[in-house]
Structures are given as C-alpha cells and as structure tokens.
Amino acid sequence: MADTRDEPRDEPSGLHDGTGIEETHDVASETPEDARALSEMTAGEGQAVQFEEGFTGRTIMGALFVTFVMLPGGLYLALVAGQGLGAAAEWVTIILFSEIARRSFVPLKRQEIYLIFLMASSLTAVGGHGLAGGPFGQKIWDAYFVSSSAAKAFGLAGDVPTWVVPQETSPGIQNRTFFHPDWRLPIFLLVTYNLLGLLNSFGLGYLLFRVTSDVERLPFPMAPVAAGGATALAEAGSKEESWRWRVFSIGAMVGIIFGFFYLFIPVFTGVVLLAPIQLIPIPFLDLVQNTETFLPGAAIGIDLNLGAVLSGFVIPYPVVVGNFVATVLSQFFAAPVLQRAGYFPDWHPGMTSIYTQTVTGLNFWMSLGIGTSLAIGIIGLGSVFSGVMQARRQNAGREREARRRGLGEPPPGRGDIPVWVAAAMWFVTTICFVGITHWLVPGFPLWIVILFAFVYSPLISYVSARLIGLTGRGIGIPYIKEAVVITSGYRGLDIWFADIGMRDYSGVAQNFREVELTGTKFTSYLKMQVFLVPLILVSSFMFWGFFWHTNVIPSAQFPYAQQYWPRESTTQAIWMTANQGAESPFLKAIKPQVIYAGGALAFFTYGATVMFKIPVLYYYGFIGGIGGMPHGAFPQVFGALLSRYYFSKRLGVENWMKYTPVLLAGFYCGMGLIGMAGIALALIVKVTNFLPF
C-alpha cells in the first residue's frame, strides 16, 4: 500500500482575505438553518463548543513579540515595497510559540492561537497609502500632505486644521518629531478616537451579533473559514501535518532568496550609500518613456515582484483574468484613442507612469470609475437583497418564531455581557463622537452628524451584517460622505478631516461569530481588544516617530512611498476641493457624461454576463480593472495561467489549491525575515549616526 502520510487531507483555511479560494455561497439553494448547522459542524467538527479563556500570558507574549519584532519590519516594508508582513507575522509567531509550548508539553489551545492570530493580523495590517504600523502612520501622511506640492497647488496647505496636523512651518514638522507642543491636540484626538472606537465597535457589534446570530440564526458562511484557520495553524505549529511544513519551507526559502535581491540590498545600501541600489526596480519597472510614442496617454509598466506571480496562484482565476483584460484594454487600446481624441489634455510626453495615471485619471478615468462604482453598488444591492428576500420567504415561520423568542438567554459560559451594557457603550461613545465633531467643526450642520451617527450607521451596519450572515458578503454605498459634504453647502476644508458618524460595524458581528466557533469566551475577546489598543498606540508612536526622525518620508530610501504618495496626495487634494463652489477643481475634473457612460458600461457588461451565463467573478474582476495600471496584472495573470495549466495538472487541482495558501504564506515569511535582517542592520547604522563618537 502506498504511503500517503504526507498528502494533504483537509482543506486549508483562507484566514480572511486572499489566502484561500472560496466558492460563492448560494443563499437560495439551502435554508439558513441548514447552512447554520453546516457551519457549526464545519468549525466544531460536529462537537459541542466548549468555551475557554483565550487571553493568557502566552497570548500576551505573542502580541509583544509581534509588536517589537515584527511591527518595525512591517512598517519599513510597507514604505519600501508597499506590502506588509501579511501572513508571515501570523505564521512565524504562532509556529514559534506552538513549538515552545509543544516542547514544554503544554500545547497552545485553539483559543490562544486564534487570539494570537487576530492580534498579529491587527498589528501588521497595511492600510491606506501603504501605511502599516498603527494609527500614527496616518499622522505621518498628514504631515506629508500639509507640505505636499498638491496641497499647495490647490491652495489647501494653509487651511488644513491644526487639530489634524501642525502647519508646515511648525518646528514639529520641520524637525520631524512628535515631541512638540503643536502635536498635543492631534495626538490627543488620535488616542481619544481609538479608545472611543474600541467601546463603540464592541457595543454595537455585539448587539448586531446577538440579533443576527442568536435570534435570526443566520449561518455566517465565511466564519468557519477563519475559525478553522486556528486549527490549521495549530497543526502547522505542532508539525502534525508534515506537508504543510514542506510547502511552507519551500515558500520561505524562495522568499529569502528573492528577498535578498529585492529588499535586503536596497534597504541596507540605502543607509550606507547616498541612494539605494535596486537590482530589481521597486515598486515596478516604468516603461512609459519606451512606449509613449505609439501608446500615448497609457501608463505602461510591470511589477517584477515575485509575490505578484504567487498571488496569481491564490486569487480566483476569473478575477485575475477579468482584471488583466480590463487593464490591457484600458491602457493599450482605449488610452491612445482617448488621448488622440483630446480627452487627456494634461498629459504630455516624458511623464512617468504614476504621473500619467494621475493626470489621465483626473481627465477621464476618475469620472468613469465613479460611474462604474455607483452601478456596482446598485447591482450589489439588487442581487443581494433579492437573495435575502427569497431566503425570508422560505423561512418566514422561523423568523416569526425568532422575533417571538427575542434575544433570550445566551449559551452558558460564552462570556456574554448584558445587552443594556453593550447598548450603553455604543450610545455614550456615539454622543462623545458627535460632541467632538461639533466642537471641531461648529459650522457644519449638527443634524447631519446626528442623523448619520444614530440612524444611518446602525441601519447600514445591521443590513450589512445580515447580508454577511446570509451570503458572506457585506455591502457599502460609495461616495456617501462626498455627496453629503458637497450638498450640505458647507465650504470649510476641516469637514474632510472630521468624523461625521459614518460607520459600518457589520464585520464585528462576524468576528463575534468566529470567536464563538473557536470556543473562545467573549470576555477574552474584549480583554484582547483592551490590551491591544494601547499597545498599538504606544508602539506606533515609538516606531513611526523613530523612522520619521531619522529620514524624510517619502524619500529615495522608501521607493514605494516616493512613487505613490505624490499621486495619492493629488487625488486627495482634488476631492477636498469638491465643496469649494463652482470654481472647484474637483467639479471641473468631474465629467457627468463620462460618469453616465461608466454606469452604462457597468450595467451593460453585467447584463451580458448574466445573458451568456459567464461566472460573475469575471465581471467583478473586469470592472475593477477598468482604467487601472497593468503593472501587477501581468505577473498575476502569468501566475494564474501557470497555476491552472501546469501545477494543477501536475499535482492535482485539489492538492494544488491546498498547497497555494501555505506556499504564499511561506514566501512572504521568507521575504519578511530577510527584509527584517536588512532593516535590523539599517537601524543599527541609523542609531550609530546619532552617537557623539
């Protein structure tokens, strides 16, 4: 009999975004009650859930390890290459602590593994503008924006309120330090918002969970994926599944070798030399000046990061192909035609791909994108609500019984808090948010802030939570804030930086469902959040303050930020002029007929997709790629084709789909480790530069 011990026998979990291939859940094919039972059996393997404490000394040590070992590396990588450590932080931390625990004959519990996973992913997440390392990265962005050429060109630099960031002439900006009185109010507000946000999200998120999960008994089809991820990571840490170790090790070695040339050399040489040596261009190879004669107005380039190829193994094939087709049609065919037709008046030869994309976006693609986004929102609302109504008709009796039963008593030992406490947490903190906004922006209509905070936010959160509970996908309505600010008649710039009460906590309801499926007490989840918020604030302040003080951000040492931040600051500045009246650069850039054309294009392609029974993922990939740069699309489609037509046939489709998430995690782990080695040496050099001897 053949030895099959190393063959994969279970589906690896996706662990949130991008690390697994999921099939669309059809709400019409089964009742929510059936799906609920299936999800519970999938996560708990048919056993009754036993709730245990997950917030222990070992989870605290794991969080501290990620904070002081992984966080600075992730921050640096995000500025250099536009990517954080991603799954590497979770895998390395959990495998390390699992190995220590196994050798101590006290293995990590699933509850501990899940909380370590949550904390690691929260600490190393990459947000807008390629920022990682916690909330103080946003302050670095604000400091850049207030002195950026875009803010000055549109007359905004002097109007950015000092409660957001000190003025450009402030010593706190000139000397690149947070230790200045001008930073007191911005930092106070940042800390206050984070602390209030913790209580606000926990309160409303818990109420949403009680209604959608305990009362309506919705299945939350994606929750077992993340819950099962804790078990998968436990197996990887304890080496119970040797194939995982082999695949993970292969990916890690590939990441180390590639990362040495891609990250280590430029990171280290960027400190010891005047400019970093880039053997592989970061973040991409710009080809516009080679193609501008026969492809005018096209932003042409290619991303040479091997991670983009490997991501093509994991991202669903229809999404990759649809995105590739859209970007190629946009840049290789549509852009030259539009340029010759006069739609790109601000483009001229000699521009880089970033500036080409910026000016052509303002001239055309931004308006087209607004139209397609609005159409996608309408299509999403219609399709999802159609499925919800069908499910409700099938289960009308069960829902009446649920309403009659009410919230009822939660399962014993789950660690629930009283409902009135959760409601009070949300209500009081929401009042605080409204009060702070009115204090900072007294001229903006208070009733709009109250309406969004107390009506819109809980309503959209419930609707989206219910959709996540039924289909695994929430919903968002694009450009709501922009539309409200423009139509409110308020002319101040400060409203763009203020919180007007728009929040969607539907994801928190799913988090509670994941916590429940892993058998983790809710009190453990709350303790973790209370511990994590100040930890993130303190560590973010320390590391961002250090990196900013030692070098200008962006600069040549941070290639991703140097390339992308000017483009993003221009886009932000354009949007912030939207409420400045008829002479607003935003209103001049917006072309209603192009918006209508974008909406018509989205509706037409969706209709064609339905008519010809094309998988809908092709449609979403295509619409998402319209007007985009093809830099990442080329390596991704190469990886997708290689995966589909070589590896899947050689290793088997089922086995290959199980291997790819672990392979990608290993690759980013290797990239992260070699990048952190270069960062460690760079930091030593930076520190010694400040010594007096």
C-alpha positions, 0 to 999 in steps of 0.5 A, a space after each residue: 500500500 502506498 504511503 500517503 502520510 504526507 498528502 494533504 487531507 483537509 482543506 486549508 483555511 483562507 484566514 480572511 482575505 486572499 489566502 484561500 479560494 472560496 466558492 460563492 455561497 448560494 443563499 437560495 439553494 439551502 435554508 439558513 438553518 441548514 447552512 447554520 448547522 453546516 457551519 457549526 459542524 464545519 468549525 466544531 467538527 460536529 462537537 459541542 463548543 466548549 468555551 475557554 479563556 483565550 487571553 493568557 500570558 502566552 497570548 500576551 507574549 505573542 502580541 509583544 513579540 509581534 509588536 517589537 519584532 515584527 511591527 518595525 519590519 512591517 512598517 519599513 516594508 510597507 514604505 519600501 515595497 508597499 506590502 506588509 508582513 501579511 501572513 508571515 507575522 501570523 505564521 512565524 509567531 504562532 509556529 514559534 510559540 506552538 513549538 515552545 509550548 509543544 516542547 514544554 508539553 503544554 500545547 497552545 489551545 485553539 483559543 490562544 492561537 486564534 487570539 494570537 492570530 487576530 492580534 498579529 493580523 491587527 498589528 501588521 495590517 497595511 492600510 491606506 497609502 501603504 501605511 502599516 504600523 498603527 494609527 500614527 502612520 496616518 499622522 505621518 501622511 498628514 504631515 506629508 500632505 500639509 507640505 505636499 506640492 498638491 496641497 499647495 497647488 490647490 491652495 489647501 496647505 494653509 487651511 488644513 486644521 491644526 487639530 489634524 496636523 501642525 502647519 508646515 512651518 511648525 518646528 514639529 514638522 520641520 524637525 520631524 518629531 512628535 515631541 512638540 507642543 503643536 502635536 498635543 491636540 492631534 495626538 490627543 484626538 488620535 488616542 481619544 478616537 481609538 479608545 472611543 472606537 474600541 467601546 463603540 465597535 464592541 457595543 454595537 457589534 455585539 448587539 448586531 451579533 446577538 440579533 443576527 446570530 442568536 435570534 435570526 440564526 443566520 449561518 455566517 458562511 465565511 466564519 468557519 473559514 477563519 475559525 478553522 484557520 486556528 486549527 490549521 495553524 495549530 497543526 502547522 505549529 505542532 508539525 502534525 501535518 508534515 506537508 504543510 511544513 514542506 510547502 511552507 519551507 519551500 515558500 520561505 526559502 524562495 522568499 529569502 532568496 528573492 528577498 535578498 535581491 529585492 529588499 535586503 540590498 536596497 534597504 541596507 545600501 540605502 543607509 550606507 550609500 547616498 541612494 539605494 541600489 535596486 537590482 530589481 526596480 521597486 515598486 515596478 519597472 516604468 516603461 512609459 518613456 519606451 512606449 509613449 510614442 505609439 501608446 500615448 496617454 497609457 501608463 505602461 509598466 510591470 511589477 517584477 515582484 515575485 509575490 505578484 506571480 504567487 498571488 496569481 496562484 491564490 486569487 480566483 482565476 476569473 478575477 485575475 483574468 477579468 482584471 488583466 483584460 480590463 487593464 490591457 484594454 484600458 491602457 493599450 487600446 482605449 488610452 491612445 484613442 482617448 488621448 488622440 481624441 483630446 480627452 487627456 489634455 494634461 498629459 504630455 510626453 516624458 511623464 512617468 507612469 504614476 504621473 500619467 495615471 494621475 493626470 489621465 485619471 483626473 481627465 477621464 478615468 476618475 469620472 468613469 470609475 465613479 460611474 462604474 462604482 455607483 452601478 456596482 453598488 446598485 447591482 450589489 444591492 439588487 442581487 443581494 437583497 433579492 437573495 435575502 428576500 427569497 431566503 425570508 420567504 422560505 423561512 418566514 415561520 422561523 423568523 416569526 418564531 425568532 422575533 417571538 423568542 427575542 434575544 433570550 438567554 445566551 449559551 452558558 459560559 460564552 462570556 456574554 455581557 448584558 445587552 443594556 451594557 453593550 447598548 450603553 457603550 455604543 450610545 455614550 461613545 456615539 454622543 462623545 463622537 458627535 460632541 467632538 465633531 461639533 466642537 471641531 467643526 461648529 459650522 457644519 450642520 449638527 443634524 447631519 452628524 446626528 442623523 448619520 451617527 444614530 440612524 444611518 450607521 446602525 441601519 447600514 451596519 445591521 443590513 450589512 451584517 445580515 447580508 454577511 450572515 446570509 451570503 458572506 458578503 457585506 455591502 457599502 454605498 460609495 461616495 456617501 460622505 462626498 455627496 453629503 459634504 458637497 450638498 450640505 453647502 458647507 465650504 470649510 476644508 476641516 469637514 474632510 478631516 472630521 468624523 461625521 458618524 459614518 460607520 459600518 460595524 457589520 464585520 464585528 458581528 462576524 468576528 463575534 461569530 468566529 470567536 464563538 466557533 473557536 470556543 473562545 469566551 467573549 470576555 477574552 475577546 474584549 480583554 484582547 481588544 483592551 490590551 491591544 489598543 494601547 499597545 498599538 498606540 504606544 508602539 506606533 508612536 515609538 516606531 513611526 516617530 523613530 523612522 520619521 526622525 531619522 529620514 524624510 518620508 517619502 524619500 529615495 530610501 522608501 521607493 514605494 512611498 516616493 512613487 505613490 504618495 505624490 499621486 495619492 496626495 493629488 487625488 486627495 487634494 482634488 476631492 477636498 476641493 469638491 465643496 469649494 463652489 463652482 470654481 472647484 477643481 474637483 467639479 471641473 475634473 468631474 465629467 457627468 457624461 463620462 460618469 453616465 457612460 461608466 454606469 452604462 458600461 457597468 450595467 451593460 457588461 453585467 447584463 451580458 454576463 448574466 445573458 451568456 451565463 459567464 461566472 460573475 467573478 469575471 465581471 467583478 474582476 473586469 470592472 475593477 480593472 477598468 482604467 487601472 495600471 497593468 503593472 501587477 496584472 501581468 505577473 498575476 495573470 502569468 501566475 494564474 495561467 501557470 497555476 491552472 495549466 501546469 501545477 494543477 495538472 501536475 499535482 492535482 487541482 485539489 492538492 494544488 489549491 491546498 498547497 497555494 495558501 501555505 506556499 504564499 504564506 511561506 514566501 512572504 515569511 521568507 521575504 519578511 525575515 530577510 527584509 527584517 535582517 536588512 532593516 535590523 542592520 539599517 537601524 543599527 547604522 541609523 542609531 550609530 549616526 546619532 552617537 557623539 563618537 
